[in-house]
Amino acid sequence: MVSFYGQGTAAKNLTRVTVDGSSNAQDWLKVTSNPKGAASVLSFARIPFSHPAS
């Protein structure tokens, strides 16, 4: 289906990111830009929401 976008082949460095929808939001996605020379350009971490104590 990449040909639909004018791309003949799949990208080698593409990362698919999926997150919770608004009805199931229990965490957020932290994206960090890594320093030059790191093994990957970006790092991803799923961070649970913290609820204040009542």
N, C-alpha and C positions, 0 to 999 in steps of 0.2 A: 504493500500500500504506500510505500515511500515514493513511488513514481507519481502519485497524486500531487505531491508537493514539489515536483520537479527534481527530485533526488533519485538517481538511478540505483544506488546501493545504500545499504544501511551504514550509518555513521559508527565508526569504531569507538568513539569516545562519548557516546550518548548514555546518560544515566536517567532512568525513569524514576520519578518521585511521585508517590501517592500519599495523600494525607487524609485525615478524618474529615468527613463532611460535618456540616454545622449541627446535625442532629446527633452526632456521636463524638463530639469534640472532647477528648480526654487528654490530649497532649498537643504540643506544638513542635514544629520542625526547626531545629537550629542548623543553619548552614554557615560554615566557616570557610573563608578563603585561606588556603594553605600558603606558606611561604614558597617562593620560587625554588625549584629543585626538589620539592616534595614528590612523593610517589603519585599523588593525585592532586588536582587543582582544588577540589572542594572536598570537605568532610561534612557528613550529615549525622545528626543525633536527634532522636525523638525524646523530647523532654516532657514529662508528665506535668499537668497543671497542678500547682500547689494551692490549696484552699486555705484561707486564713482561719485560724482557730476561733471558735465562737465562744 
